[in-house]
Every structure is written in C-alpha cells, then in structure tokens.
Amino acid sequence: MKYKVTTVVDNSVKNGRSDLIGEHGISFFIETSDDAILFDTGAGNALPHNAAAMGIDLDRVSTVVLSHGHYDHAGGLKYLVDTHKGFTLKAHLSAFDKKYSYRGSTFKSTDPLVRDIGAPFSLEELNKKGVEVKLEKTPIEIAPGIMTTGEIPMTTDFESVEDCFYSNIEEKKKDTMLDDQGLILDTEKGIAVLVGCAHRGIINTLEHVVKLTGRNIYAVMGGLHLIDADENKMQKIVNALHRFDLKRIGASHCTGDFAVNVIQSSFPETFFENGAGHIEEF
C-alpha cells in the first residue's frame, strides 16, 4: 500500500510558506488510493486555513483518529463537525476525560496556574452533532494497512508521563495518559509511525509497534514531547533510537528545540524538518 502524508498543522511552517499558518498542535492528512484519514486536528484555527491553502478537500475524510484528548490535537474537530459530518471518530476510551496541566502547589481548581487542556467539547456534544464515535483501548484497524497502537506499555526506565498532567486537581490525581496512541502505516518501505505527542514515551511507542507488527520501522513523524528533556535523557533517547535503524525522522510540534537539535545532529542523514506543508510519501 502506498501513502501520501501531508502535515496540515504544526507549530512551524515548512520552508516559511507565507500562505500557511503555524499553530501549537499537529494534524496529518493521510491519503491512500481510495481513502483519506485525518490523524489529529490541531487546536482549531490552522486546520481549515491550511487545508484550503494546500488544496486539501477535508470532505474526503472518512475517519478522524485522535492521538489523545488534549485541545491542541482535538480542537479542530469543532470545525469538522460543523462543516462535515460524514466521518467516523476513533479514539481511546479516556480521550474525552477531564485533563489539566498544573505546576502549582495549592491543588485547587481556582489556582490561576491550572489550565484546562482537554478537548474543548464533550463526547455528548459530538453525539448530539451526529458524529459516529468509536472508543477503544486496544489497537484497531482504521483501513487496510492502517491501525492504531492502542494503549502503549511503559517499559523503559528513562521515559515517563510528565508530572504536570492531572485528571483531577483537588484529588491530586495524575493523568497517566493512557489515551496516548500512535498510528501505524504498513508501507512498502517498512512501518511508518505517526505520533501526536508520544506522552507515553517515543521509545516505548516504537518498541510497542515492533511487537505489534513484527516488522522494522522505517519512519517516525510527529511530536516527541521532549521539551523538558535534559542531556542525560536525550543521550538515552538517541541510543535507543539507533537500535531501530530508522530511515526517516520528522520530529516536530512538542519535541522542543534542544531535543530537535540533538536528534538532527545524531541522525543527519535521517532527520528532516517537519512542519505544516511537508509531504512525505511512502
């Protein structure tokens, strides 16, 4: 199966294209010979603008897959449900649970440091709009050759979900991001893995994909959420990445400048600058 993957939304814009806008978020438009799938939707503003600028017809989308339930991945759904209801939404069971970011110490929802970072609408609202929603925690087939990772086991000793994520502030309940998942494309070149933020760890994700598919991974694209990673962690990440013998690495969105620079210098022949407007064909 051949695939064309277009980065519609990202923090940055490919080659400084003046007709596109950057936005904190990510969205991939995936085309096969007879189908179109959207993996994540960005925060909301960039999706319709960039799709129109690139001549992408979002009405072709049969399935929208969410990597997880944060606003910068689910926000664009509002535009889609208002303009195009003929798609199925697939996500993890907990993707629409309450989600917060908090780096304070009072543990009160009224603390100004509390940020609601969940999807900007409820599952009930989507149902009322007539969107067909399918929630699963296990890997599911999206289309021939395309499947989700489902829940990703935490197996490495150097990756963890950041302490700032909560599902309940008053109860000090951490969000372990069980809804974090990637998308697997079974291409002629090998497995391509798309990730939204890889909150459960990019190495954990790739190891899980290898176990699921039994095949080598050719490429990985998306956010790696290494924005707070120090030199020690990055060295472990790089060492682990080398084991996969990746041919293409397009780290972007929440990866962070330091991590991007480390990965680029460690994989000069493999790394490419992902951003809104980038097109990758497999």
Secondary structure, DSSP 8 states (H G I E B T S, - for coil): ---EEEEEE-SSBGGG-TTS---SS-EEEEE-SS-EEEE---SSSHHHHHHHHTT--GGG--EEE-SSSBHHHHTTHHHHHHH----EEEE-TTTTS--EE---SS--TTSTT-EE-B-SS-HHHHHHTT-EEEE-SS--EEETTEEE--S-----SS----TTEEEETTTTEE---TT--EEEEEETTEEEEEES--TT-HHHHHHHHHHHH-S-EEEEEEE---TT--HHHHHHHHHHHHTTT-SEEEEETTS-HHHHHHHHHH-TTTB----BT-EEE-
